[in-house]
Amino acid sequence: MSENINSNNIENDEFNLINEDSDYKDLITKLVEIKSTIALLEKTISK
């Protein structure tokens, strides 16, 4: 019984790490988009 609980905890931890990794990738993608938008706005304003 204890082994089953430990196995489930390990699987949940691995799943959470995968989700966190995906969240970080999504965040980085959004930050790159924001950076591009800001650069475009800066060019537009300085004209």
Backbone hydrogen bonds, N-H to C=O, Kabsch-Sander energy under -0.5 kcal/mol:
donor,donor_aa,acceptor,acceptor_aa,energy
5,I,1,M,-1.9
6,N,2,S,-2.4
7,S,3,E,-2.4
8,N,4,N,-2.3
9,N,5,I,-2.3
10,I,6,N,-2.3
11,E,7,S,-2.3
12,N,8,N,-2.5
13,D,9,N,-2.6
14,E,10,I,-2.5
15,F,11,E,-2.3
16,N,12,N,-2.6
17,L,13,D,-2.2
18,I,14,E,-2.1
19,N,15,F,-2.4
20,E,16,N,-2.6
21,D,17,L,-2.5
22,S,18,I,-2.2
23,D,19,N,-2.6
24,Y,20,E,-2.6
25,K,21,D,-2.1
26,D,22,S,-2.4
27,L,23,D,-2.5
28,I,24,Y,-2.6
29,T,25,K,-2.3
30,K,26,D,-2.4
31,L,27,L,-2.5
32,V,28,I,-2.3
33,E,29,T,-2.0
34,I,30,K,-2.4
35,K,31,L,-2.6
36,S,32,V,-2.2
37,T,33,E,-2.2
38,I,34,I,-2.7
39,A,35,K,-2.3
40,L,36,S,-2.3
41,L,37,T,-2.5
42,E,38,I,-2.6
43,K,39,A,-2.0
44,T,40,L,-2.2
45,I,41,L,-2.7
46,S,42,E,-2.1
47,K,43,K,-0.6
47,K,44,T,-0.6
